[in-house]
Amino acid sequence: DVKVTQSSRYLVKRTGEKVFLECVQDMDHENMFWYRQDPGLGLRLIYFSYDVKMKEKGDIPEGYSVSREKKERFSLILESASTNQTSMYLCASSFGQGANAKNIQYFGAGTRLSVL
Amino acid sequence: AQSVTQLDSHVSVSEGTPVLLRCNYSSSYSPSLFWYVQHPNKGLQLLLKYTSAATLVKGINGFEAEFKKSETSFHLTKPSAHMSDAAEYFCVVSGRVSSNTGKLIFGQGTTLQVKP
């Protein structure tokens, strides 16, 4: 079974802090994704990566950055946390690129972040 | 551009009665369509996937969905609801944000309540 592990289930941070959310997958997937989930809005894509050291902006990248130094690990960084970044953050991974992209994404359990 | 609309934000059924969760999509080409389920405090799990093969797709836990191109719909059904089906359900359409990676576009979610 594919396993996507997010390092924290719950985090509480203060406004202005730098926050790191970590995600690790164990299936050698090329693609990794960060979403935020808010009630009534579904999941919105923040950033994704299709290779080591590669990243692309999703729909709502403002206020976030990412890092992918190793294939299995994808980090989401909040440079200066704000209260409007209080949300559930979900990491996902998928296999393949181009014509071989399988599109099925496998999700971690999520990190619920509260910024006070 | 791709989009997906879940027509009900909340559905309530009695245990043992049928379930219908409605989803309409918009896509400029033949899409891949998915249903994911999220149980409380858990990550998203794939229920089923449509990829232009059979229009009636069977998934896990007795769920199925029918792709109707003429109606641009992909409704999720189950003949008999179980208490364990209570969860949030997401209808998802695939798109391509780059030449490399499939991007998933999520509906707003439907919360399914199952009453004893």
Interface residues (C-beta under 8 A of the other chain):
Chain A: V4 R9 N31 Y35 G40 L41 G42 L43 R44 L45 F48 Y50 E56 G58 L90 A92 S94 Q97 G98 A101 K102 N103 I104 Q105 Y106 F107 G108 A109 G110
Chain B: S9 S32 F34 Y36 N41 K42 G43 L44 Q45 L46 K49 F90 S94 V97 S98 S99 N100 T101 G102 K103 L104 F106 G107 Q108 G109
